[in-house]
Amino acid sequence: MRRRTTWISTLSVAAIAAATLVAAPAASGNGLPRYLDVVASGLHGPTHIAFGPGNTLYAANIGDAGGPGGITRSDLKKRTTTLLVGDLGFSPGVDVQGNGNVLITSSLGDPETGVSAARLMKVNAAGRTWVQADTLAWELKHNPDGQNQSVDSTTNPYSVLALPGRTIVADAGANDLLEVRANGAVRTLTVFPVIHDGPVCSAKPENDPGTFGCDPVPTDVELGPDGFLYVSGLSAEAEGQGRIYKVDATTGDIVRTWTGFPPLTGIAVAPDGTIYAATLFFDSSVIRIQGDTVTEAFVPVPSDVEWGHGMLLAASFAGVVYSVGADGFH
């Protein structure tokens, strides 16, 4: 839990502008590449998206220069977006349960320098909220990765996955996955290993004496058709240390790791096992992994990807959600 750069707690206008300078392919009449179509707009710094009942799409917005953050609900058929709930602090994670309740992650304070509260929360259709679990209390009591808490971020619940009878939280500050049962019981499912490879991470000093390496930062979690969890991530220190982890959904064991990517901030898995990942920082692309073949499609500042209704969606930190056609990947 080494004190990390502001990769995912604060996103600067300059960084967004730099990312959009990546060369785009030939555009259609609306200025977009032909394989991109805007399906939702009116968002403000969306970090994660999730399909809801019917034609709805929910987004967790952390805010931008154009408006505040909060959880929005878009009707993909009517192309309208409304605010479900706001004023929850830094709220980057969202998913929807089968009963329609919306799960969100939220923290108060700065995830890098210290938070006063960090929670998994539920929101019903009327906008009523309640706390399901306290991730800050769990981290302070159990400290699953065993690192020095006094000089580092403790918790940053960044993504959430709704599963039958339980919820998985990807904690970007604690470097782990938490499992939260319906009764609020919490357990640590997975602690991600410190990254030691690469010229930066192989020599980077850590908080604790005699240790070195870069902290792993899980940014999103999804359930694959094979029953395993797929987790996107990045390094707290090195730009080129994007990772995808395949995790046993019951034991929490990491069974495979993909490396060699730019920092990854979102992940989706299609029914045929194809993996998609968003690269918000420095690359402006969505990566596609089909077996041993890796291709990518240009998408302006993509913060997350989601698969559903037979289509791939990519949230852009610029405030829109695109559908991404297969012909965009090369």
Phi and psi in degrees as a GROMACS rama.xvg file:
@    title "Ramachandran Plot"
@    xaxis  label "Phi"
@    yaxis  label "Psi"
@TYPE xy
-57.3344  139.798  ARG-2
-56.6403  124.379  ARG-3
-110.129  164  ARG-4
-69.5233  166.178  THR-5
-83.7704  54.5031  THR-6
-65.8502  -44.6443  TRP-7
-127.831  3.35562  ILE-8
-96.4987  -30.3331  SER-9
-139.309  130.177  THR-10
-117.723  117.137  LEU-11
-84.4439  152.776  SER-12
-60.6723  -37.6834  VAL-13
-62.2981  -41.1609  ALA-14
-65.4909  -40.1161  ALA-15
-64.6212  -44.2725  ILE-16
-61.9065  -41.0767  ALA-17
-63.2278  -39.3638  ALA-18
-65.5178  -33.7804  ALA-19
-75.788  -7.10984  THR-20
-79.7997  -7.38906  LEU-21
-61.6089  135.678  VAL-22
-61.2841  131.196  ALA-23
-101.036  153.378  ALA-24
-73.3276  178.222  PRO-25
-55.2971  138.388  ALA-26
-102.602  159.299  ALA-27
-89.4109  -168.601  SER-28
-63.6266  -24.2943  GLY-29
-89.0376  7.00701  ASN-30
87.7315  -5.78676  GLY-31
-95.0718  154.192  LEU-32
-55.4139  148.353  PRO-33
-62.8985  -22.0078  ARG-34
-88.4176  -0.343165  TYR-35
-105.956  137.834  LEU-36
-137.24  131.373  ASP-37
-76.2699  121.481  VAL-38
-109.63  -15.479  VAL-39
-152.639  145.108  ALA-40
-144.179  -179.49  SER-41
81.6275  18.6874  GLY-42
-92.5915  163.992  LEU-43
-134.858  92.7721  HIS-44
66.8061  53.9999  GLY-45
-70.0382  133.42  PRO-46
-105.281  -35.5422  THR-47
-142.822  152.795  HIS-48
-130.329  157.778  ILE-49
-154.536  137.216  ALA-50
-69.9254  141.201  PHE-51
-116.189  -168.406  GLY-52
-61.4227  147.612  PRO-53
63.2552  -127.351  GLY-54
-100.409  19.2673  ASN-55
-89.838  149.195  THR-56
-134.797  127.241  LEU-57
-102.305  146.738  TYR-58
-135.181  139.044  ALA-59
-95.0321  118.127  ALA-60
-111.183  129.787  ASN-61
-97.6198  3.4783  ILE-62
92.9331  156.033  GLY-63
-154.009  -170.206  ASP-64
-64.1336  -19.6714  ALA-65
-93.2031  -7.05673  GLY-66
171.423  173.902  GLY-67
-80.2024  169.98  PRO-68
-84.439  -173.152  GLY-69
137.235  179.239  GLY-70
-98.8854  121.966  ILE-71
-108.521  156.175  THR-72
-125.508  121.854  ARG-73
-109.346  139.556  SER-74
-95.3427  110.081  ASP-75
-70.0617  -20.1032  LEU-76
-83.903  -45.183  LYS-77
-83.972  -15.1454  LYS-78
60.7082  45.3704  ARG-79
-119.339  151.795  THR-80
-133.142  131.464  THR-81
-129.882  157.139  THR-82
-85.518  123.719  LEU-83
-83.1026  -49.7361  LEU-84
-155.832  143.737  VAL-85
-132.731  -168.994  GLY-86
57.5606  41.3792  ASP-87
-111.393  13.0357  LEU-88
79.789  -149.864  GLY-89
-77.5462  108.544  PHE-90
-126.253  83.9571  SER-91
-91.984  -14.7271  PRO-92
-112.042  143.237  GLY-93
-152.081  142.305  VAL-94
-156.013  167.307  ASP-95
-124.998  129.941  VAL-96
-78.617  166.211  GLN-97
-62.2149  -26.7652  GLY-98
-85.055  2.74175  ASN-99
93.7529  -10.4498  GLY-100
-67.5084  142.878  ASN-101
-101.458  129.591  VAL-102
-98.4194  134.383  LEU-103
-136.404  156.054  ILE-104
-109.87  143.022  THR-105
-150.446  143.262  SER-106
-141.081  154.294  SER-107
-114.916  136.122  LEU-108
99.8287  -168.034  GLY-109
-99.3747  117.824  ASP-110
-56.604  -21.5021  PRO-111
-86.5156  -40.3966  GLU-112
-105.84  -7.43621  THR-113
141.783  136.903  GLY-114
-117.726  149.959  VAL-115
-96.7462  -16.266  SER-116
-159.149  144.626  ALA-117
-149.557  125.929  ALA-118
-143.95  154.468  ARG-119
-97.5976  126.312  LEU-120
-125.917  158.97  MET-121
-115.93  146.717  LYS-122
-132.344  130.21  VAL-123
-92.8606  -179.931  ASN-124
-61.3758  -25.4971  ALA-125
-85.0934  -4.48812  ALA-126
91.8612  5.76477  GLY-127
-73.8841  135.382  ARG-128
-118.556  150.289  THR-129
-151.647  156.834  TRP-130
-86.9511  130.603  VAL-131
-97.0256  -35.743  GLN-132
-157.843  154.773  ALA-133
-111.274  101.463  ASP-134
-74.9003  -27.6769  THR-135
-66.6017  -45.1452  LEU-136
-62.2735  -39.6512  ALA-137
-64.2861  -44.0147  TRP-138
-65.255  -44.3833  GLU-139
-65.5203  -33.451  LEU-140
-81.3313  -39.6194  LYS-141
-107.711  -27.808  HIS-142
41.6781  65.1994  ASN-143
-56.0741  -33.9943  PRO-144
-89.94  -2.69278  ASP-145
72.1048  12.1732  GLY-146
-87.8594  165.093  GLN-147
-66.6775  114.539  ASN-148
-80.7783  -16.5612  GLN-149
-75.7728  -18.0813  SER-150
-122.416  20.6236  VAL-151
-146.635  165.713  ASP-152
-61.7721  143.365  SER-153
-99.2491  -50.4012  THR-154
-146.042  144.739  THR-155
-150.488  79.1244  ASN-156
-63.9083  106.169  PRO-157
-104.259  -23.2541  TYR-158
-148.087  155.286  SER-159
-140.244  144.1  VAL-160
-130.177  120.825  LEU-161
-85.8423  125.199  ALA-162
-127.598  160.765  LEU-163
-58.1043  119.696  PRO-164
78.3553  -3.35613  GLY-165
-159.829  166.266  ARG-166
-132.874  139.658  THR-167
-107.015  130.61  ILE-168
-114.956  125.889  VAL-169
-91.2974  113.389  ALA-170
-99.4828  106.567  ASP-171
-74.713  -16.3618  ALA-172
-90.3823  -36.2987  GLY-173
-90.6827  -7.18609  ALA-174
65.2837  37.2296  ASN-175
-148.716  174.104  ASP-176
-109.732  134.276  LEU-177
-110.995  144.378  LEU-178
-108.9  126.076  GLU-179
-116.942  120.184  VAL-180
-79.9846  166.277  ARG-181
-60.3649  -27.8645  ALA-182
-85.8072  4.65426  ASN-183
92.4377  -4.36824  GLY-184
-65.9581  138.217  ALA-185
-119.001  143.193  VAL-186
-143.424  151.763  ARG-187
-78.7371  120.891  THR-188
-88.9957  -46.4515  LEU-189
-144.146  136.248  THR-190
-112.512  122.467  VAL-191
-81.1932  141.344  PHE-192
-74.741  147.996  PRO-193
-60.4221  140.527  VAL-194
-85.8722  123.213  ILE-195
-112.606  -10.8037  HIS-196
-90.0589  163.089  ASP-197
91.8051  156.457  GLY-198
-64.5761  -30.8743  PRO-199
-80.7843  -52.9037  VAL-200
-70.118  -25.2818  CYS-201
-69.6793  -16.6339  SER-202
-126.478  4.17303  ALA-203
-74.6748  122.77  LYS-204
-70.7081  143.886  PRO-205
-101.709  -177.703  GLU-206
-66.3299  -40.7715  ASN-207
-89.2616  138.047  ASP-208
-55.1459  136.822  PRO-209
82.77  2.91742  GLY-210
-111.336  161.706  THR-211
-151.37  164.177  PHE-212
125.43  174.275  GLY-213
-107.516  139.468  CYS-214
-69.7999  138.495  ASP-215
-78.9558  142.056  PRO-216
-126.456  99.3751  VAL-217
-71.0291  134.046  PRO-218
-118.095  -18.7667  THR-219
-161.859  155.076  ASP-220
-143.777  135.714  VAL-221
-138.877  157.201  GLU-222
-95.5412  126.909  LEU-223
-85.2843  165.922  GLY-224
-65.0448  -16.9239  PRO-225
-87.6082  1.78492  ASP-226
87.5164  0.350088  GLY-227
-94.7224  155.238  PHE-228
-86.4198  141.11  LEU-229
-118.099  127.488  TYR-230
-123.475  126.947  VAL-231
-89.8886  155.649  SER-232
-162.734  174.703  GLY-233
-148.286  172.65  LEU-234
-95.1961  143.404  SER-235
-68.1418  -15.8413  ALA-236
-124.499  -33.8182  GLU-237
-111.17  132.454  ALA-238
-66.9828  -31.5962  GLU-239
-95.2314  23.1139  GLY-240
-112.741  42.2578  GLN-241
-67.5962  143.642  GLY-242
-141.271  154.372  ARG-243
-126.632  128.952  ILE-244
-112.516  137.735  TYR-245
-104.595  122.115  LYS-246
-124.342  134.526  VAL-247
-64.0812  122.504  ASP-248
-70.4581  -15.7822  ALA-249
-99.6044  -50.3871  THR-250
-88.1383  -23.1553  THR-251
84.35  1.06878  GLY-252
-66.4571  138.761  ASP-253
-84.9526  116.195  ILE-254
-101.075  -16.807  VAL-255
-159.395  148.919  ARG-256
-134.672  127.23  THR-257
-97.9737  135.729  TRP-258
-128.783  179.907  THR-259
87.5399  18.6694  GLY-260
-105.487  162.547  PHE-261
-68.9412  172.187  PRO-262
-55.6514  132.343  PRO-263
-110.032  135.334  LEU-264
-119.608  -3.76738  THR-265
-160.419  155.873  GLY-266
-146.535  150.026  ILE-267
-146.153  151.758  ALA-268
-130.93  123.45  VAL-269
-78.7645  164.046  ALA-270
-58.3576  -26.1325  PRO-271
-87.3225  5.6719  ASP-272
91.8514  -2.95311  GLY-273
-64.0038  133.633  THR-274
-103.805  136.114  ILE-275
-122.758  143.871  TYR-276
-142.011  143.081  ALA-277
-96.5064  139.033  ALA-278
-121.503  81.3316  THR-279
-61.2412  -41.8126  LEU-280
-90.3623  125.809  PHE-281
70.521  -8.51796  PHE-282
-124.448  -30.6166  ASP-283
47.905  58.812  SER-284
-151.4  158.351  SER-285
-108.819  128.708  VAL-286
-93.6628  140.159  ILE-287
-120.723  130.519  ARG-288
-119.014  114.873  ILE-289
-121.716  101.047  GLN-290
63.1012  -120.583  GLY-291
-98.4892  6.89453  ASP-292
-100.845  126.62  THR-293
-117.065  123.602  VAL-294
-129.213  170.757  THR-295
-146.462  157.053  GLU-296
-126.45  136.593  ALA-297
-67.5685  127.699  PHE-298
-140.552  128.647  VAL-299
-60.6758  123.309  PRO-300
32.4704  64.4977  VAL-301
-77.4064  126.033  PRO-302
-99.0716  -24.6732  SER-303
-156.213  160.796  ASP-304
-131.604  150.966  VAL-305
-147.495  137.48  GLU-306
-109.399  134.651  TRP-307
179.473  157.281  GLY-308
54.0525  30.5696  HIS-309
74.9601  16.3321  GLY-310
-140.649  156.731  MET-311
-100.013  126.449  LEU-312
-110.823  146.217  LEU-313
-130.146  122.442  ALA-314
-80.3614  134.913  ALA-315
-107.983  135.245  SER-316
-64.2464  -11.8797  PHE-317
-72.3096  -8.72774  ALA-318
111.922  13.4373  GLY-319
-132.28  167.401  VAL-320
-121.881  131.336  VAL-321
-107.454  146.881  TYR-322
-87.8583  140.561  SER-323
-117.388  116.585  VAL-324
-75.6273  151.591  GLY-325
-63.3134  -25.0383  ALA-326
-73.546  -3.32104  ASP-327
-83.6573  -12.1222  GLY-328
-92.1049  129.965  PHE-329
